[in-house]
Amino acid sequence: MFPVVKYDESQKKVVLMEDQFAEMKQHLKTFQKARLKVLITLGDWWNVYPLTMSPKMFSSVARNENNVRNAFVKELVTIVKNYNFDGINFRWTHPGSPYGAQDGFLQDKVNFVTLLKSFASALKPDGLLVTYECTAIKSIINTGIDIPKVAAALDYILIYATNYQTGSYITTGLITPSKEVKSTLEMFKSQVDDPGKIILAFKPEVEVLTLANPNKEAKIGSNIIGEKKDFTCWIEIMRRIYVTEKNNWVITKGTNESQTFACNGDKWTSFDDINAIKYRMELVQKLRLGGVQIMATFADDIFNELGCGPAPFLRTINEILRGYNDCILPSCP
């Protein structure tokens, strides 16, 4: 559940976001009545205007082992227990990266393990959960995340295997090629004792790039105008490609190892289609992982605008992982 708590840097303490919690309180009861686990999520993707806790704040708290870190653990655990949550999900996105902190970031790798162990000791004896949304970017993992030790302290580690085209780049490329997802999951499995702890996390995310030279036949590696990028949700671009601008896009279907991409004039995008999701769910089964987390479910085709039936992403996931026979695998997009 996000956002319901934040780290107040001026007071150096964790505080409940009372207005947000008041709005979500009834949902908490509804979810738990349905026997779902509801965790507090703490952490933001960026340092600028953090909503709950920035990477820089995480780095600072984790390395202050005396009053600051101990108080942080105590305050957050108290909120979890007092308000009947089922645990904590952390979203420290850049441990070990100078982006995440100006000072002390080289110690993040060790400090993060210590921080997670503290929460595990405080929560697990009461049957409460500790989870972590982990990046799939190998450079950050190598410098900031000790996979075996982090996983040992957690109940689940959620691998955010999406958007591999990070930073600035000058040519078109696949945002989430399946071969990269496979490589990431295999790497984690090789370092985690129990693969059931590993959760594949993803969302129907699409990045629209602007070509330097408009060309309907543009392929991977075409020059782009780097600063002209736009993230949008999956259904918005699918609506354009398959419905409102159907005759204007040239679509190149992806294989199990790649990803589908499409071009229209000076616009170029790559995206997950149902075949890509099917392949990844079969990969989760093959590797015997714990399951999947799909974020931003609103980006799915909830209202059947594409003619494949409502919520094709969710239906495909349930068909493969849960064997729901009443979910007919859609053939498009």
FENCORCOR-V966641 format. One record per backbone hydrogen bond with DSSP energy under -1.0 kcal/mol. CO is the residue of the C=O (numbers start at 0). NH is the residue of the N-H. If there is no record, write none. Layout:
[[CO/NH] [CO/NH]]
//
This chain:
[[0/40] [3/16] [5/14] [7/11] [7/12] [12/7] [14/5] [15/17] [16/20] [17/21] [18/22] [19/23] [20/24] [23/27] [24/28] [25/29] [26/30] [27/31] [28/32] [29/33] [30/35] [31/34] [37/85] [39/88] [41/90] [51/6] [52/43] [53/57] [54/58] [55/59] [56/60] [57/61] [58/62] [62/64] [63/68] [65/69] [66/70] [67/71] [68/72] [69/73] [70/74] [71/75] [72/76] [73/77] [74/78] [75/79] [76/80] [77/81] [78/82] [79/84] [85/128] [86/39] [87/130] [88/41] [89/132] [93/96] [96/99] [103/106] [104/107] [106/110] [107/111] [109/113] [110/114] [111/115] [112/116] [113/117] [114/118] [115/119] [116/120] [117/121] [118/122] [119/123] [122/125] [122/127] [123/126] [128/87] [129/154] [129/155] [130/89] [131/157] [133/159] [136/140] [137/141] [138/142] [139/143] [140/144] [144/146] [145/149] [146/150] [147/151] [148/152] [155/131] [156/198] [157/133] [158/160] [158/200] [159/161] [163/165] [169/223] [171/220] [174/163] [176/179] [176/180] [177/181] [178/182] [179/183] [180/184] [181/185] [182/186] [183/187] [184/188] [185/189] [187/190] [187/191] [193/196] [194/197] [196/156] [197/289] [198/158] [199/292] [200/160] [201/294] [202/204] [203/233] [205/231] [207/229] [208/267] [209/224] [214/217] [218/221] [221/171] [222/211] [224/227] [226/228] [229/207] [231/205] [232/236] [233/237] [234/238] [235/239] [236/240] [237/241] [238/242] [238/243] [239/244] [244/247] [249/262] [251/260] [256/178] [257/177] [259/270] [260/251] [261/268] [262/249] [263/266] [264/214] [265/210] [266/263] [267/208] [268/261] [272/276] [273/277] [274/278] [275/279] [276/280] [277/281] [278/282] [279/283] [280/284] [281/285] [282/286] [283/288] [290/199] [292/201] [295/298] [296/299] [298/234] [299/301] [300/303] [300/310] [310/314] [311/315] [312/316] [313/317] [314/318] [315/319] [316/320] [317/321] [317/323] [323/326]]
//
